[in-house]
Amino acid sequence: MHYLSHYESPLGTMTMASDGEYLTGLWFDGQKYDRSTIDDDAVLQPRLPVFMQTAQWLGAYFEGTDPGFTPPINIEGSDFRKMVTSIMLSIPLGATSTYARIAAEVARRTGRKQMSAQAVGGAVGHNPITLIVPCHRVLASDGSLRGYAGGVDRKERLLEMEGVNMAGLSTPPIADDGGGRRE
């Protein structure tokens, strides 16, 4: 069973999901893969301790401070996806990485010669716990801001909020994803 709660952020309403103990999902409402890890039987339960911790984390984050802790999270999926998540969690507030750097780290950890940056991109793009698992800090090697399920505009605003030096970073040409959002 999954439980749900909502958080009103400066960038839009967010939905939190939990298995009762761990945070299993955090999405901007309407983003790609919104609520992808929960079933239709999820129950609204806003007073769960993990939701209160997550709201505290989000409050600090949106006030511009490092929350200093990570709520208990559980990433469901393959070992590969969990490894990519672990690497994303190591990207500090105000810093960025690239799909290629994460692919190189996955290759190093698994003893492979190389790993596909596109495979990493798939795992990053399907991240079910946005912001806390900072997929918005992952860029293309050319510095372009693409591939954020919450939308490129949000990705740009999040990086600016974190104090990332935006010089040299670019947004891809505007393309409608069919829902009116830039991809």
PLY file of the C-alpha trace (Angstrom):
ply
format ascii 1.0
element vertex 183
property float x
property float y
property float z
element edge 182
property int vertex1
property int vertex2
end_header
0.00 0.00 0.00
1.16 3.52 -0.77
0.26 6.73 1.01
0.16 10.23 -0.43
0.56 13.79 0.71
0.99 17.12 -1.03
3.39 20.03 -0.68
2.88 23.53 -2.08
6.27 24.62 -3.41
7.17 27.94 -5.05
7.48 25.97 -8.31
4.14 24.19 -8.10
2.29 21.55 -6.13
4.27 18.42 -5.37
3.01 14.94 -4.49
4.84 12.76 -1.98
4.43 8.98 -1.84
5.42 6.57 0.91
5.19 2.91 1.76
4.44 4.00 5.32
8.06 4.19 6.43
10.13 5.49 3.50
9.63 8.19 0.91
9.16 6.34 -2.38
8.13 9.21 -4.62
8.26 13.00 -4.92
7.03 14.69 -8.08
5.91 18.05 -9.35
2.28 17.46 -10.24
1.91 16.90 -13.96
5.58 16.20 -14.67
6.65 13.26 -16.80
6.38 9.98 -14.89
4.24 11.72 -12.22
3.30 9.11 -9.59
4.98 6.38 -11.62
5.83 4.22 -8.61
2.40 4.08 -7.01
-0.79 2.22 -7.75
-4.32 3.55 -8.00
-5.14 2.37 -4.48
-2.89 4.95 -2.79
-4.47 6.64 0.24
-4.12 10.27 1.32
-2.28 10.24 4.66
-0.52 13.60 5.20
0.52 13.07 8.83
3.04 10.28 8.26
6.39 11.07 9.92
8.25 10.64 6.61
5.96 13.24 4.98
6.58 15.66 7.83
10.35 15.15 7.46
10.09 15.60 3.69
8.07 18.81 4.11
10.74 20.07 6.54
13.45 19.21 3.98
11.53 20.95 1.17
10.88 24.02 3.34
14.59 24.45 4.08
15.52 23.80 0.46
13.08 26.36 -0.94
14.24 28.89 1.66
17.69 28.57 0.10
19.43 26.60 2.82
20.95 23.15 2.81
18.45 20.96 4.69
21.36 19.09 6.31
19.63 15.71 6.26
17.93 13.34 3.85
14.53 11.92 4.72
14.44 8.11 4.66
14.06 7.10 1.02
13.58 3.82 -0.79
14.34 3.57 -4.48
12.65 0.61 -6.06
14.19 -0.90 -9.15
17.33 -2.46 -10.52
20.78 -2.37 -8.96
21.81 -0.11 -11.85
19.09 2.43 -11.02
20.02 2.30 -7.33
23.69 2.90 -8.21
22.82 5.91 -10.38
20.68 7.23 -7.51
23.58 6.81 -5.09
25.84 8.79 -7.42
23.25 11.55 -7.84
22.91 11.80 -4.06
26.63 12.61 -3.90
26.28 15.74 -6.09
26.44 18.61 -3.59
24.02 21.50 -3.39
25.14 24.18 -5.85
27.17 21.78 -8.01
26.43 19.83 -11.17
27.57 16.67 -12.89
27.02 15.17 -16.34
25.49 11.99 -17.66
28.95 11.06 -18.97
30.62 11.53 -15.56
27.96 9.43 -13.88
28.38 6.76 -16.59
32.14 6.75 -15.96
31.54 6.31 -12.22
29.09 3.44 -12.84
31.71 1.80 -15.09
34.37 2.24 -12.40
32.15 0.77 -9.67
31.15 -2.21 -11.80
34.62 -2.89 -13.24
33.56 -2.18 -16.81
35.55 -0.33 -19.42
32.66 2.01 -20.09
28.96 2.58 -19.52
26.44 4.21 -21.79
25.61 7.80 -20.85
22.23 7.20 -22.52
21.49 4.32 -20.14
22.39 6.64 -17.27
20.10 9.27 -18.80
17.22 6.81 -18.71
17.79 6.10 -15.02
18.21 9.79 -14.19
15.09 10.70 -16.17
12.96 8.16 -14.33
14.12 9.29 -10.88
11.01 8.99 -8.69
12.25 11.29 -5.89
12.89 14.65 -7.49
14.93 17.33 -5.70
16.03 15.09 -2.81
17.69 12.81 -5.36
19.03 15.76 -7.34
18.51 14.71 -10.95
18.15 18.41 -11.81
21.91 18.76 -11.18
22.75 16.40 -14.05
23.59 18.13 -17.34
24.55 17.10 -20.84
28.30 17.17 -21.50
27.86 20.28 -23.65
26.31 22.15 -20.71
22.78 22.05 -22.01
19.89 21.80 -19.59
17.81 18.99 -20.97
16.18 15.84 -19.79
14.44 17.04 -16.63
11.05 15.38 -16.14
9.82 18.47 -14.28
10.59 20.64 -17.30
13.65 22.57 -18.41
12.28 25.84 -17.02
12.06 24.32 -13.54
15.52 22.79 -13.87
16.95 26.20 -14.73
15.16 27.85 -11.79
16.32 25.14 -9.37
19.95 25.50 -10.43
19.73 29.29 -10.14
18.18 28.93 -6.65
21.12 26.73 -5.65
23.62 29.34 -6.85
24.98 27.32 -9.78
27.05 29.44 -12.15
24.80 29.46 -15.21
27.47 30.92 -17.52
28.07 28.48 -20.34
24.90 26.52 -19.65
22.19 26.57 -22.28
18.63 25.51 -22.75
17.75 23.45 -25.79
15.54 24.97 -28.48
11.93 25.09 -27.41
10.06 21.96 -28.39
6.56 21.24 -27.20
6.30 17.85 -25.49
2.61 17.70 -26.35
1.64 19.06 -22.93
2.77 22.62 -23.50
6.05 22.14 -21.62
9.52 22.70 -22.97
11.58 19.58 -23.29
0 1
1 2
2 3
3 4
4 5
5 6
6 7
7 8
8 9
9 10
10 11
11 12
12 13
13 14
14 15
15 16
16 17
17 18
18 19
19 20
20 21
21 22
22 23
23 24
24 25
25 26
26 27
27 28
28 29
29 30
30 31
31 32
32 33
33 34
34 35
35 36
36 37
37 38
38 39
39 40
40 41
41 42
42 43
43 44
44 45
45 46
46 47
47 48
48 49
49 50
50 51
51 52
52 53
53 54
54 55
55 56
56 57
57 58
58 59
59 60
60 61
61 62
62 63
63 64
64 65
65 66
66 67
67 68
68 69
69 70
70 71
71 72
72 73
73 74
74 75
75 76
76 77
77 78
78 79
79 80
80 81
81 82
82 83
83 84
84 85
85 86
86 87
87 88
88 89
89 90
90 91
91 92
92 93
93 94
94 95
95 96
96 97
97 98
98 99
99 100
100 101
101 102
102 103
103 104
104 105
105 106
106 107
107 108
108 109
109 110
110 111
111 112
112 113
113 114
114 115
115 116
116 117
117 118
118 119
119 120
120 121
121 122
122 123
123 124
124 125
125 126
126 127
127 128
128 129
129 130
130 131
131 132
132 133
133 134
134 135
135 136
136 137
137 138
138 139
139 140
140 141
141 142
142 143
143 144
144 145
145 146
146 147
147 148
148 149
149 150
150 151
151 152
152 153
153 154
154 155
155 156
156 157
157 158
158 159
159 160
160 161
161 162
162 163
163 164
164 165
165 166
166 167
167 168
168 169
169 170
170 171
171 172
172 173
173 174
174 175
175 176
176 177
177 178
178 179
179 180
180 181
181 182
